């Protein structure tokens, strides 16, 4: 293993670092991991992640820059925003993720991916919405299973984390990790990299360098951003559910379809 290391991070707001505020903006698990690698390696870190990104956004707006970075290691974690939208298309999602994985692995990068937990347990929501999210998450994870089987690499199964649902691991919105959640994710990937053959100390779980938050800030965020976000998702998914029910002949078993 050489001393010069290129790391590219692709994804959505979790990879941007939402939930882990620092003076200059957001930090997050990918940056924490890069900083830890930088204690041993001459690290070149390229974070192309975009808040709200879907798999298509990763292909169209992130992949070229990430490949141009010629990464030795590339994290590719996306799909939650696809799950939360009415324009759900498993064929397009699979094509997008396989396209990204093929381009990064073809560049020689070691892939880091994740299987997702059931986000519906983190938020109170109508039963129809919860069932749709659970089915979609299962389909998303099946695609990630195929990506991992095809291209290998390292991956983190978030659904297998025993204390995943503890409040301290999550920001006020229950969708993005808190600083501790980001550190937990960074350390988990760090430990896998060490087992793979990298030589460095994985990120610490001890909070450091982040901005403290208060319950007043959390409440203000929920009122200004969290609740309106859930309302937008419900308005987006609601018409899709009505169309699905209208199109389903009487007596036909329920199944997930492409919007």
C-alpha positions as CSV (number, residue, x, y, z in Angstrom):
1,X,0.0,0.0,0.0
2,X,1.5,3.3,-1.0
3,X,1.5,6.5,1.0
4,X,-0.5,8.6,-1.5
5,X,-4.2,7.9,-1.4
6,X,-7.1,9.3,-3.4
7,X,-10.6,9.0,-1.9
8,X,-13.8,10.1,-3.7
9,X,-17.2,10.3,-1.9
10,X,-20.4,10.2,-3.9
11,X,-23.9,10.4,-2.4
12,X,-26.6,12.6,-0.9
13,X,-26.9,14.8,2.3
14,X,-25.6,12.1,4.6
15,X,-22.3,12.1,2.8
16,X,-22.4,16.0,2.6
17,X,-22.4,15.7,6.4
18,X,-25.9,17.0,7.4
19,X,-26.4,16.5,11.1
20,X,-22.7,17.2,12.0
21,X,-22.3,21.0,11.9
22,X,-19.0,22.7,12.2
23,X,-18.0,26.3,11.9
24,X,-17.5,26.2,8.2
25,X,-20.7,24.2,7.4
26,X,-21.0,20.4,7.5
27,X,-18.4,17.8,8.3
28,X,-19.9,14.2,8.3
29,X,-18.6,10.7,8.2
30,X,-16.8,10.8,4.9
31,X,-14.7,13.8,5.9
32,X,-14.0,12.2,9.3
33,X,-12.8,9.1,7.6
34,X,-10.6,11.1,5.2
35,X,-9.1,13.1,8.1
36,X,-8.3,9.8,9.9
37,X,-6.7,8.4,6.7
38,X,-4.8,11.6,6.4
39,X,-2.9,10.9,9.7
40,X,-1.1,8.1,7.9
41,X,-1.5,8.8,4.2
42,X,-1.0,11.7,1.9
43,X,-4.7,12.0,1.2
44,X,-6.5,13.6,-1.7
45,X,-10.2,13.8,-0.8
46,X,-12.9,14.7,-3.3
47,X,-16.5,14.9,-1.9
48,X,-19.0,15.3,-4.8
49,X,-22.1,14.6,-2.7
50,X,-25.1,16.9,-3.1
51,X,-28.0,17.5,-0.7
52,X,-31.2,15.8,-1.9
53,X,-29.3,13.7,-4.6
54,X,-31.0,10.7,-6.2
55,X,-29.2,8.0,-8.0
56,X,-29.7,9.9,-11.3
57,X,-28.2,13.0,-9.8
58,X,-25.1,11.0,-8.8
59,X,-24.8,9.7,-12.4
60,X,-25.4,13.1,-14.1
61,X,-23.7,15.5,-11.6
62,X,-21.1,13.6,-9.5
63,X,-19.8,10.6,-11.3
64,X,-17.6,12.3,-13.9
65,X,-15.8,14.4,-11.3
66,X,-15.3,11.4,-9.0
67,X,-13.9,9.3,-11.8
68,X,-11.6,12.1,-12.9
69,X,-10.2,12.1,-9.4
70,X,-8.9,8.6,-10.1
71,X,-9.8,7.3,-6.6
72,X,-8.1,4.4,-4.9
73,X,-11.2,4.3,-2.6
74,X,-14.7,5.4,-3.4
75,X,-17.8,5.5,-1.2
76,X,-21.1,5.3,-3.1
77,X,-24.1,5.7,-0.7
78,X,-27.4,6.9,-2.2
79,X,-31.0,5.8,-2.6
80,X,-33.0,7.2,0.3
81,X,-34.2,10.1,-1.7
82,X,-35.3,7.8,-4.5
83,X,-37.3,5.8,-1.9
84,X,-39.1,8.9,-0.7
85,X,-40.3,10.1,-4.1
86,X,-43.3,9.2,-6.3
87,X,-41.1,8.8,-9.4
88,X,-39.9,5.4,-8.1
89,X,-38.4,3.3,-10.8
90,X,-36.4,0.2,-9.8
91,X,-35.1,-0.3,-13.3
92,X,-33.7,3.2,-13.5
93,X,-32.3,2.9,-10.0
94,X,-30.5,-0.3,-10.8
95,X,-29.1,1.1,-14.0
96,X,-27.8,4.2,-12.2
97,X,-26.1,2.3,-9.3
98,X,-24.6,-0.3,-11.6
99,X,-23.3,2.5,-13.9
100,X,-21.7,4.2,-11.0
101,X,-20.2,1.1,-9.5
102,X,-18.9,-0.1,-12.9
103,X,-17.2,3.3,-13.6
104,X,-15.6,3.5,-10.2
105,X,-14.5,-0.1,-10.0
106,X,-13.2,0.1,-13.6
107,X,-11.0,3.0,-12.4
108,X,-9.5,0.6,-9.9
109,X,-11.3,2.0,-6.8
110,X,-12.2,-0.1,-3.8
111,X,-15.9,0.5,-3.4
112,X,-17.6,1.3,0.0
113,X,-21.4,0.9,-0.1
114,X,-24.2,0.4,2.4
115,X,-27.4,-1.5,3.0
116,X,-30.1,0.7,4.5
117,X,-32.2,0.3,7.6
118,X,-36.0,0.8,7.7
119,X,-36.3,4.6,7.8
120,X,-40.1,4.4,8.5
121,X,-39.5,3.4,12.1
122,X,-37.8,6.7,12.7
123,X,-40.8,8.8,11.9
124,X,-44.5,8.6,12.8
125,X,-46.3,8.2,9.4
126,X,-49.5,6.8,7.9
127,X,-49.5,3.0,7.5
128,X,-49.7,3.2,3.7
129,X,-46.6,5.4,3.6
130,X,-44.7,3.2,6.0
131,X,-45.5,0.0,4.0
132,X,-44.4,1.7,0.7
133,X,-41.1,2.8,2.2
134,X,-40.5,-0.6,3.6
135,X,-41.1,-2.3,0.3
136,X,-39.0,0.2,-1.6
137,X,-36.1,-0.1,0.9
138,X,-36.1,-3.9,0.5
139,X,-35.9,-3.4,-3.3
140,X,-33.1,-0.8,-2.9
141,X,-31.2,-3.2,-0.7
142,X,-31.6,-6.0,-3.2
143,X,-30.0,-3.8,-5.8
144,X,-27.1,-2.9,-3.5
145,X,-26.7,-6.7,-2.9
146,X,-26.3,-7.1,-6.6
147,X,-23.8,-4.3,-6.8
148,X,-21.7,-5.8,-4.0
149,X,-21.9,-9.3,-5.5
150,X,-20.7,-7.9,-8.8
151,X,-18.1,-5.4,-7.8
152,X,-17.1,-6.5,-4.3
153,X,-15.5,-4.0,-1.9
154,X,-16.6,-3.0,1.6
155,X,-20.1,-2.3,2.9
156,X,-21.9,-1.4,6.0
157,X,-25.3,-3.0,6.9
158,X,-27.0,-0.2,8.7
159,X,-30.0,-2.4,9.5
160,X,-27.7,-4.8,11.5
161,X,-26.4,-2.0,13.9
162,X,-28.0,-3.1,17.2
163,X,-28.4,0.4,18.7
164,X,-29.2,2.1,15.5
165,X,-32.5,3.6,16.7
166,X,-31.1,5.3,19.8
167,X,-31.8,9.0,19.8
168,X,-28.2,10.0,20.4
169,X,-27.1,8.7,17.0
170,X,-29.6,10.9,15.1
171,X,-30.1,14.6,14.3
172,X,-33.4,16.3,15.1
173,X,-34.9,15.2,11.8
174,X,-34.3,11.4,12.5
175,X,-33.1,11.1,8.9
176,X,-29.5,12.3,9.2
177,X,-26.9,11.1,11.7
178,X,-25.9,13.3,14.6
179,X,-22.2,13.9,15.1
180,X,-22.0,10.6,17.0
181,X,-23.9,8.8,14.2
182,X,-21.5,10.2,11.6
183,X,-18.6,9.1,13.8
184,X,-20.1,5.7,14.3
185,X,-20.4,5.3,10.5
186,X,-16.9,6.6,9.8
187,X,-15.4,4.3,12.4
188,X,-17.2,1.3,11.0
189,X,-15.8,1.9,7.5
190,X,-12.4,2.7,9.0
191,X,-12.3,-0.7,10.8
192,X,-13.2,-2.4,7.6
193,X,-10.4,-0.6,5.7
194,X,-7.9,-1.6,8.4
195,X,-9.1,-5.3,8.1
196,X,-8.7,-4.9,4.3
197,X,-5.0,-3.9,4.7
198,X,-4.9,-0.1,5.3
199,X,-2.8,1.1,8.1
200,X,-4.3,4.0,10.2
201,X,-6.3,4.6,13.3
202,X,-10.1,4.7,12.6
203,X,-12.0,7.8,13.5
204,X,-12.8,8.2,17.2
205,X,-16.3,8.0,18.6
206,X,-15.6,10.8,21.0
207,X,-17.2,14.1,19.9
208,X,-14.7,16.8,19.0
209,X,-14.6,19.8,16.8
210,X,-18.4,20.0,16.1
211,X,-20.8,22.7,17.1
212,X,-23.1,21.8,20.0
213,X,-26.9,21.9,19.4
214,X,-29.7,22.5,21.9
215,X,-33.2,21.3,22.2
216,X,-34.4,24.8,21.2
217,X,-32.4,24.5,17.9
218,X,-33.8,21.0,17.3
219,X,-37.3,22.3,17.9
220,X,-36.8,25.2,15.6
221,X,-35.4,22.9,12.9
222,X,-38.3,20.5,13.2
223,X,-40.8,23.3,12.9
224,X,-39.1,25.0,10.0
225,X,-37.7,22.1,8.0
226,X,-38.6,18.7,9.4
227,X,-42.4,18.8,9.5
228,X,-42.7,20.7,6.2
229,X,-40.4,18.0,4.6
230,X,-42.6,15.2,5.8
231,X,-45.6,17.1,4.4
232,X,-44.0,17.4,1.0
233,X,-43.2,13.7,0.9
234,X,-46.8,12.8,1.9
235,X,-48.2,15.1,-0.9
236,X,-45.7,13.6,-3.3
237,X,-46.5,10.0,-2.5
238,X,-50.2,10.4,-1.8
239,X,-51.3,10.8,-5.4
240,X,-49.1,7.8,-6.4
241,X,-50.9,5.6,-3.9
242,X,-54.3,6.7,-5.2
243,X,-53.3,6.0,-8.8
244,X,-51.9,2.6,-7.8
245,X,-55.1,1.7,-5.9
246,X,-57.3,2.9,-8.8
247,X,-55.3,0.9,-11.4
248,X,-55.4,-2.3,-9.3
249,X,-58.3,-4.6,-10.4
250,X,-60.6,-5.8,-7.6
251,X,-59.1,-8.9,-5.8
252,X,-55.6,-8.4,-7.3
253,X,-52.9,-8.7,-4.6
254,X,-51.1,-5.5,-3.7
255,X,-47.6,-5.1,-5.1
256,X,-45.1,-2.3,-5.7
257,X,-45.2,-0.8,-9.2
258,X,-43.3,1.9,-11.0
259,X,-45.0,5.3,-10.8
